[in-house]
């Protein structure tokens, strides 16, 4: 949401002043979402590596 959109909304609905946080926070929320995706991908990769290690160990025992 742009600052201009925020000003229009607040002019018509003063009770929605809390939306200012949305204007200020959107870049930070984007960074958090990107970091979450990065962490999730890292977690998935670790699970795959762990599953492969278990499979290799099981084959070695047989």
C-alpha positions as CSV (number, residue, x, y, z in Angstrom):
1,X,0.0,0.0,0.0
2,X,1.4,3.4,-0.9
3,X,1.3,6.4,1.4
4,X,-1.2,8.1,-0.9
5,X,-3.6,5.1,-0.6
6,X,-3.1,5.2,3.2
7,X,-4.0,8.9,3.3
8,X,-7.2,8.4,1.3
9,X,-8.3,5.5,3.5
10,X,-7.6,7.4,6.8
11,X,-9.4,10.5,5.5
12,X,-12.6,8.5,5.0
13,X,-12.1,6.1,7.9
14,X,-10.1,7.6,10.8
15,X,-10.4,4.5,12.9
16,X,-8.1,2.7,10.5
17,X,-5.0,4.7,11.4
18,X,-3.3,1.5,12.5
19,X,-2.9,0.7,8.8
20,X,0.1,3.0,8.8
21,X,2.1,0.1,10.1
22,X,1.3,-1.8,6.9
23,X,2.9,1.1,4.9
24,X,6.0,1.1,7.2
25,X,6.3,-2.7,7.6
26,X,5.9,-4.2,4.1
27,X,9.6,-4.2,3.2
28,X,10.4,-5.9,6.5
29,X,7.7,-8.4,6.0
30,X,9.1,-9.2,2.6
31,X,12.6,-9.8,4.1
32,X,11.0,-12.1,6.7
33,X,9.2,-14.1,4.1
34,X,12.4,-14.5,2.0
35,X,14.3,-15.6,5.1
36,X,11.5,-18.1,6.0
37,X,11.7,-19.6,2.5
38,X,15.4,-19.8,2.7
39,X,15.3,-21.6,6.1
40,X,12.6,-23.9,4.9
41,X,14.6,-24.9,1.8
42,X,17.7,-25.5,4.0
43,X,15.6,-27.7,6.3
44,X,14.3,-29.7,3.4
45,X,17.8,-30.2,2.1
46,X,19.0,-31.4,5.5
47,X,16.1,-33.9,5.7
48,X,17.1,-35.3,2.2
49,X,20.7,-35.5,3.2
50,X,19.7,-37.3,6.4
51,X,17.4,-39.7,4.6
52,X,20.2,-40.5,2.1
53,X,22.7,-41.1,4.9
54,X,20.2,-43.6,6.6
55,X,19.7,-45.4,3.3
56,X,23.4,-45.7,2.7
57,X,24.0,-47.0,6.2
58,X,21.2,-49.5,5.8
59,X,22.7,-50.8,2.6
60,X,26.2,-51.1,4.2
61,X,24.8,-53.3,7.0
62,X,23.0,-55.7,4.5
